Amino acid sequence: MPFFEPGLDELVRKGYQAGTLTFTTAYADALDGAEFVFIAVGTPTTPSGHPDLSNVRSAGREIVRCLGNRRAILVSKSTAPVGISQTLEHLHQLDGGLDLPIVANPEFLREGSAIHDFMEPDRVVLGSDDHEARAAVGELYEELDKPIIYTDMKSAEMVKYACNAFLATKISFINEIAEICERVGADVRDVARGMGLDHRIGAHFLNAGVGFGGSCLPKDVRALSHLAAVYGSHPQLLNAVLEINSEQRRRLVGRLRNVLGGLRGTKIAILGLAFKPDTDDVRDAPSLDLINLLEYEEVRITACDPIAAESARRVFPDLECEEDPLLAATGCDALIIATEWQQFRNLDLDALRRVMRTPVIADGRNVLDAETVRRKGFVYLGFGVADGPGLPVVAGVTV
Ligand code: UDX
């Protein structure tokens, strides 16, 4: 596998060995006898915030060319602005082909649990104005025995954006509440627990911290905000969600600056490079923003991640990485937890205290117990957790 996804290696090997899964770079081979053609190519964000649709367009063009006068149902899985499936339809008509049915079928897979999310989806959304075609795609999913929502094409595409934007909003919401908690002396983790049990709110996506990253949430909120603006709408909430999210990274660095009495010349360890545990994906990961912000202040950085070091080095070739968190923390003036990998939840605090130059922990994922960490002699900075006594400390001066 070119990337890490639990269970995928095994699944692909099984299909490949059984002959039910084959690979080719030739469209004609792949389309030979196909009744359904799933388009699942990437739609990365361009610097202007608009998704780059060249992959979708070129796949669409090639499919249309290869199908000729043959009929197949196109299923669009790529996340692209509302209306892209219709663009595919137009492409096809322009090329003078048959009227191909197109069904928008957004995916809701999370990295790290993609297979589970595919096999046990909360729902399947199928959007098309061709009711026969969408029913045919529905049959493919029938075996999963999950609710299937049939809509028109644009609504199906909108469901995907609205879902990711809502999840991102929940995170930025709790992060804003967290900041208020810090100021008034409340604990956001208790607040989130109290909120989450209200079934209208739900407990998921209420973990405060250094904010969301990954290949979807940031990209999709940006794309939706861009789309809204293009259509003359003023997406105030979406923009605030993004702004709060970038602010989380800056806030963490700012708090460290205050605590250490300046950052220039300090050494800081970042535990966790992946945008979340169980993946080696660092796209839009908080760690990347933190590295940029810290490098700007001439901080010496050591990083540690069980599997994402390689991916991060593709962005920062000179990044110093250690396999052991203790080695990464050695001689450091602060340690940041940027990803809640299991091993970072169970750090040996006594050993850490011995190897660090200045014992400061910025817990960007709120995974450590503030009191325990403080009892071990650290300054603990959590998100939405009131600062303890002993602040500020000065880098290099043992507290
Ligand atoms: C997301 C959607 O969940 C999925 O439905 C969609 O198909 C693709 O995008 P994914 O990108 O894999 O999935 O990550 P997700 O688990 O949603 O987490 C996104 C980010 O939010 C991570 O950086 C995570 O650390 C952060 N997060 C999540 C929080 O900061 N707080 C939370 O409470 C939850």
Residues whose N, C-alpha, C, O or C-beta is under 5 A from the ligand:
A	BS01	UDX	E107 F108 L109 R110 E111 I171 F205 L206 N207 G211 F212 G213 G214 S215 C216 L217 F275 K276
